[in-house]
C-alpha cells in the first residue's frame, strides 16, 4: 500500500482505502480498480490523494492507531454540527443552538478515542483516510483532537483533563461556520480585511458555545486561546509565554501541523517530514518547543509506503518503521525488491527527503 496523487492515477490501479466525497458518501470501495470514469469522479470531488496497492508496495500495510469506523463517525458528527451553524443554511439568522446532548455525544467520542489510544500505546499516528478537500474543516477538527490528546497523554495529563482538552480541540474552529465561504476557502493570500474577518472565528466560536453547561472551562480556554503565540504575535489577545496555558499550546501546535499536512481547497498537503521542520523553525519563539518535540515522538514521520530519496541517491519505499528511531526506518530500494535497508544498522545512510511520487 502506498499513497499517490490523483493526478498520477491511471486506469487499473487497485484502491487500497475507501474514498468519500464532501457529503461523506462512498466514492470508491477498497479493492476496486480505478477506471478513467472513477478518476474523473475523484477529481470532481476535489480528492487530491489516494492509497493504492501495486507491485512496488506489495506486503506494505498501514494499521491506523484510531479505528477508521470511529474516526469516520466523529468526522460525520462534526460535519453535522458545523453545517447546523452555517448562517448560509438558515435564513434570517435563525441558527439553532448546539445542544447539551450533542456535546455529551461528542464527549463520548473523545472518550472512545482515548480508549483506543490507551489500548495501543506504542503505535505511531498517521491519517489513512482521504476525503474531498471540501471536507477539510470537519476532518481537521477530528485530526487536531486526536493529536492533542495523544500529546497530552505523553505529557502526563490525566484522562479526565484529556477529555476536556479533546473537547476544546475538536470544537476550536466551530466559529469558522460563520465566516463567509468565499473568505474561508479563498485560493491565495487573504487581504487585511479578509484576515481580520477570519480571525473573528474565535469570537464566533465562543458565542456559539458560551451557554453550554456540558462544556468545561478548560475546553472554553482552549477554544479562545489556541491561536495565541508565545511571542505575542497571535490572536485574539496577543498573550505571551505563561499567559497561554499548556492545553492551548498543545492545540496550537496540532492545529498548524494538521493544516499543513492536509489537502485544502486552496492548498495541497505537504509531507510530514517537511511539516516537522516548519514546526521546529517556529519553536520556541512562537510554538512550545516541548510540545513540538512530543509531536515528533507520536507521529510517523515516514509512514510505510512513503517514497524516499536516500543520501546515496537511491530511491526506496519505506517498508517498516523502527520503534526507537522515527527517522531511520527499513527501506526497500525500488530497483531491488529483494533487498531491505535497515537504516538503524546501516548508519552511513539516511533519508534525504520524502518524495511525492517516483521520479
N, C-alpha and C positions, 0 to 999 in steps of 0.2 A: 504494500500500500504506500502511495506517495501522493503529494499534492502537486497539482499543475494549475496553470492559469486556464480559464475558459478559452482565452484567445489561442491557446496551443492545443486545445482539444480537437480530436479527429474522430471520425466515424469508426465504430468498432471497439473503442476502449471500454473496459468494464468499470462501472461506477462502484466505488468501494464504500461510500457512505451516502445515505439518503439526503436529498436536497429539497428545500422548501422555498416557496415564493413568499411575497410580502404579506400574504394572508395566512401564512403558515400551512398552506395546502401543499401536499406532497407533489413535487415536480417529477422526480426520478427516483425509483427504488434502488436500494443497494443490490448489486449483482446484475442490473440491466446493462446492456451495451448501448453506448452512445450512437445516435443517428444524427444526420445533418439537421433533422427537424428538432430533436431534443436539444442540440447545441444552440440552435436559434432561440428555443424557449428559455434556456438558461440566460442568454444574453438579453432577451427581452425582459426577464425578471431581474436584471442587474446583478446576477450572481457572477462573481469575478473569479472564484477558485473552486476546485473540487478535488476529491480524493479518487484515485483510480488504482486498480490492480493491473500490473503488467509484468513482463519478464524481468525488468530491471528491479522491481520492488518485491519480487517473489519471496515469500517467507517473512516479510516485514509486517508487523501488526501494531496497531495503536490501541491501548487499553485505557480509556478515559478514567480519571480519578472519580469524577462525578458521573453517575449513570446518565445516559442520553435521555432516557424517559423522564427522569426528574428534572434535568436541565430544560428539556423542551416544555414541560408543564409550567415551569417557572417563567420561561420566555413568553409563553402564551398568556399567562396570567398578567404579566407586566404589560403586554400589548393591550389587553382588555382594560386595565386601569388607565394606561396612558391615553388611549383613544377616548375613554369616557371623559377625560379632562380637556380635550381639544376644543377650543372655542369654535372652530370651524364646523364641528359636529352638532352645535347647539345654537339655534337662533335666539336672538335677544339675550345672549349671555346667560341663559338658563342652564348652567352647568351643574349636574348633580354632585353631591358630596361623596368623597370616598368614605365608605362605611367602616365601622369598627369591625364588622365581620370580615371584610376584605383584608384589613390589617392583621387580624388573627390568622386568616388563611395564609397570608404571606409569611407571617412569623413561623407558622408550621413548616413552610417550605424551607426557610432558612435553617430551622432546626433539623430537617431531614438532610440538608446539605452537610451540616456538621456531623450528623451520624455517619454519613459515608466517609467524611474526612477522617474521623477518629478510627474508622474501621480499616483504613488503608493509609497509615501514617507515613510510610516510606515512599509512596508514589509521588512522582512529579506531576505538575499540572500543565495541560495544554488543551486547547479547544479543538474538537474534531467536527463540530457542526459547521456547515456552510449554508447561509441563508442569503436572500437578496439583500443588497446594501441598504434598501429601504427599511429593513428590519433592524438596522444598526442600533437604534435607541433602546429597544427592548432587550436585545441580545447584550448590549453594552452594560445595561443595568445589572443583569444576572452575572456576567463575567466579573464586573467590579466587586459585586457582593462575594462571589466565591473566592477571589484572590484576597480580598480584605480579611475574611475570616481565616483563611489559610495563614496569612502573615500574622494576624493577631494571635492565633494559636501558637505559632512558632515563637512569638514574643512573650508567651506566658499568660495571656489574658484568659480568664476563666470562661466557662461555657455560657453562662447567663449573660455576661457582658459581651461575648462574641455575638450572641443573637441580636443584641441591641446595636452593635457595630454593623452587623449584616443588614439590619433593617434600615439603618441610615444610609448605607452604601447603595442598596437596591432602589431606594426612593430618592436618592440625592438629586437626580436631574428630572424629577417628575414635572417641575415647573417649565421645562422646555416644551411641554404640550401647549403652553400659552404663547410661545414665541412664534411669530409668523413663519410659515413653512418656507417662504422664499428666502428668508434670512437663515433659518436653521439648516437648510440644505443647499445653500449657495455654493456654487463652484467657484473657488477663488477666494482671495482675502477679503474679509469684511471691512467696510469703511468705518469711520469713527462712530457714526450714528448706529450702524448695524451692530457693531461690537457692544455698544452701550445697551442696546436693546437685548442682545444675547445675555449680557451679564444680569439682566433683570430676572433671569430664570431662577436665581437663588431666592429672591423675594417672592416670586410666584410659588415656588415650592413650599416656602414657609406658610404662605397664605392658604394653600390647598390643604396643608397637613396640621395647622396650628390647633385645631379644635379636637383632634383625635386623642382620646384618653388612652387608647391602647399603644400609642407611640411614646417611647421613653424619652426623657431629657437627653440621654446620650445620643440617640438616633437624631433628634432635632439638632443637636450641636453639630453632628457630622454633616447634616444637610446644609446648615448655614455656613460652615467653615471649610468645606473641602476644596474650595478654590483659593483659599489663602496660601501665601508662600512665606517661607521663613525670612526672606529679606524684605518683606512688606510690599512686594510687587503684586500680590494677589488681590482678590475682591471677595466680599463687598466692603470689608472694614480696613484692609491694609494691615492686619495683625502681623506681628513678627514673633519669631522664636517661641518662647514658652507661653505666649498668648494663644498658641494653636495647640490643642490637646492631641495626644498620640493617636486617638481614633481618627481624627480629621486628617492627620498627617498620613496615616495608612491609606485612607481612601483617596487622598490627593495623588499619591504615587500610583495606585491601581487605576485611577481614572485616566491618567496620562498614558500609562503603559497600554491599557486595553484600547484606547483610542488609536494609537499608532500601529498596533498590530492587527487592526480590523479593517475590513473594506467598508468605506463610507461612500455616500453618494458623490462627494466631492474629492475623494482621495482613495487610492489603493493602499492595502496593507503593506507594511514593511516587515522584514524578518525579525525574529525575536532577538538575535544577537545584535543587530543594529539598534533596536529599541533599548536594549540594556545599556548600550554606550550613550545613548541620548539621556537616559536617566542618570547615569554616572556623571555626565557633564553638568547636569542640573543640581547635583548634590555636592557638598552640603549647603550651597548658597540658597537655593530655592526649595529643594526637597530634602527630607530627612535621610541622611546617609545610612543610618541603621535600618530603616525601612527598605531602602533600595537594596541593601546587602541581603536582607531577608528575602525579598522578592527573588533575587538571583538564586537563592537556595531552594526555592519551592517550584520554580518553573523550569520546564525542559527547554534549554536554550537551543538544542539541536534535536528536535523530536525524530524518532525513527521515520525514515522516508525522506529526510531532508537531503537535498543535493548540496554537496560542499566542494570547495576547492581547497586542497591541502597545500602545505608550504612548499612541497616539491613540484607543484604544478599539476599533480594528478587530480582527476575529478572522481569523486566517490559518492556513495549513498550511505547515510547513517543506518546501521542495522540495529544497534542496541546501545543504550547509554550505560556508562559506568556510574554506579551509585555514588562513588566518592569523588567524582570529578565531572561536573556538568559540561566542561569544555573539551573533554577527552574521551569521546565515545568510540565505539567499534564501527569501523567504516569498511565498506566493500568497494573496491575500485570498479568503475563502470566497465572497464575494458578487461576485467579478470574476475569473473563471477565465483571462481574457486578460491580466492584469496580474501582473508579478513585481516584488517589492520587494527590492532588494539592500541589506541594512542596512549593508554596508560603504561604499555610495555615499550612501545617504540617512541621514546621521548625526543627523538630527533625530528619527529613530525608534529605538526599542529594544524588546526583548521584556520585557513586564511580568511575565509568568508563563506557564508551560505549563498547559494545561487538560486535565482527564481526559476531557472529551467536548465536543461542540459545545453552546454554551449554548442 
